[in-house]
Amino acid sequence: MTEPLVLGVGVEPGTPPAHLADAVAALGEVTIAVVATIDRRLGEPSIDAVADGRTLLAYTTEQLDAVVVPNPSAVVRRLTGTGSVAEAAAILAARATGGAGVLVVEKQRGTGVTVALAR
């Protein structure tokens, strides 16, 4: 995939940047233009590291919870109040930046992180 994509990120507080970098690397050869997450994770070192030089968008629990996603999680809902962070954030940010808001990679789990890609 060479078109610029949106990376949706869910991250556990305090997750080392290397864990998120590993999860992104596992997505393969992609060009990420925008990083999106839940607003309460702004300032997390791993989010800051992956967003460096890219547009960073953040969404409230309510905004994320309004998005229909293919893989909602009861655990994420219990912890954050929404059934999805990575997939929902990717979809919302893709739409906000002129894309179709379609997932091209559904959520993938890493160590303390979840990532998804949308266009």
N, C-alpha and C positions, 0 to 999 in steps of 0.2 A: 504494500500500500504506500503510495507516494503522496497522495493528496493530504493536505493538513487535516488533522483530526483533533477531536476534543477528548481529553483524558479525564474521566471521572474517577475520583479517588475517595475511598473511605479508609481511614487510618485510626488505629488505636492510639490514644494519647501516649506520647513518649517513644513511639516506634522510631528506631534509628533510620536515618535517611538511606542507608545502604539497603535496608529491607524494601523500601519503596523503589529504589533504583533497580533492584533485582527483579521486582514484579513488572516494572516497565520494560526492562530488557527482555523478559520472557514473552512480551507481546510481539517481538520480532522487529523487522525493519519498518518503522512507522515514523511519520513526521507529525509531531504534536505541536499544535499552535496555541491551544487553550487548555488550561487545567481548571477543573471544577470540583468543588467539595461542599461540605456542610459548613455553615458560617462559624460554628463553634470550634472548628479545627484551624481557622486562620491563625497564623503564628506558630504552628507546629513546625519544627525544624525539617521534617521529612517533606512536608507540603512546600515549604519555602524553597527547599533544594530542587525539587522537581519543577517548580514553577519559575525558577530563575530565568529571566529573559523572555518569559511567555506571559500571556494574559492569564490572570487568575480571577476566577469568578466563584462566589460563594452564595449559597442558598439557605434559606431558613428551613426548619423542619417541616413547616406547613407547605412551603413550595415543593419540597422534595416529595412529600407524602401525596401530593395531588397528581403525581406522574404515575401512569400505569407502566410497570416494568415486568419483564418475563420471569425474574427470579427474586421476588421479595423474600425477606428473611425475618422470621419471628424474633431471632436474637437481636438483630439490628434494631427492630422496632422497640424491643424492650429497653435497649440501651440508649437509643436516640429519639424515639418517638415517631420514626418513619421506617417503613419497610425496606427502604433502599437509599443508599447514599451514592455509591459509585455509578450505578446505571442511571438513576434519576438525575444526578448532577450532570452526567455526560449528555443526556438527552436535552435537558434544559439549556445548557451552555451552547450546544450545537444550534438549537433553535434561536437563541439570543444573538448568535454571531452569523446568522444567515444560512445556516444549514437546514437539512430536513429534520433533524432530531431523530435519527435512526441509528440504533446500535449496530456497529460492525463487528464488535467483539463483546459478548456478554461478560458479566463479571467473572473475574479470575481472582482466586485467593492467593495471597502470599503470606509471609510471616508478619502478622499484625496489620496487613493491608488488604484492600480489595480494589481492583482497577477494572475499568470498562472503557471502551472506545466508541465514540459516535461521530457521525458526520451530518 
